[in-house]
Amino acid sequence: MLKAECETQIAKAELTLSLLQNNPVGIGDHSTKDFYENASEALTMLTDGRDRLQTLEDWWTNNKPEVYL
């Protein structure tokens, strides 16, 4: 569940950055300030999602339950 949440956050951020980069018409009546704020928020979301996913993967690697046969 946590991994899926991180992956979703990353996908949303990447989509937002892609739209802002490739389809600037999509910002409509927004000002330059809005554009920069949206881009900055998406970058923060992308960084946070990637950091959280890496932390989760690191934790899982170091804390796998032991299986006894």
C-alpha positions in Angstrom: 0.0 0.0 0.0 2.8 2.5 0.9 4.7 1.6 -2.2 1.6 2.2 -4.4 1.1 5.5 -2.7 4.6 6.6 -3.4 4.4 5.4 -7.0 1.1 7.3 -7.5 2.7 10.5 -6.1 5.6 10.1 -8.5 3.3 9.6 -11.4 1.2 12.6 -10.6 4.2 14.8 -10.2 5.7 13.6 -13.5 2.4 14.2 -15.3 2.2 17.7 -13.9 5.8 18.5 -14.9 5.2 17.0 -18.4 2.0 19.0 -18.9 3.7 22.2 -17.8 6.7 21.6 -20.0 4.9 20.3 -23.1 1.5 21.9 -23.0 1.8 25.4 -21.6 -1.5 26.2 -23.1 -3.0 24.1 -20.3 -2.2 26.8 -17.8 -4.9 29.0 -19.3 -5.4 32.2 -17.4 -2.8 31.4 -14.9 0.0 33.9 -14.3 3.7 33.3 -14.5 3.7 33.1 -10.7 1.0 30.3 -10.8 3.1 28.5 -13.4 6.3 28.6 -11.3 4.3 27.6 -8.1 2.8 24.7 -9.9 6.1 23.6 -11.3 7.8 24.0 -7.8 5.0 22.0 -6.1 5.3 19.2 -8.7 9.1 19.1 -8.2 8.6 18.9 -4.4 6.0 16.1 -4.9 8.3 14.2 -7.2 11.3 14.5 -4.8 9.2 13.5 -1.8 7.7 10.5 -3.6 11.1 9.3 -4.8 12.6 9.8 -1.4 9.8 8.0 0.4 9.9 5.1 -2.1 13.7 4.8 -1.6 13.4 4.9 2.2 10.7 2.2 2.1 12.7 0.0 -0.2 15.8 0.5 2.0 13.8 -0.3 5.1 12.3 -3.4 3.5 15.7 -4.7 2.4 17.1 -4.4 5.9 14.0 -5.7 7.8 12.7 -8.7 5.8 11.1 -11.2 8.1 13.1 -14.3 8.7 11.6 -17.5 7.3 12.3 -20.7 9.1 12.0 -24.0 7.2 
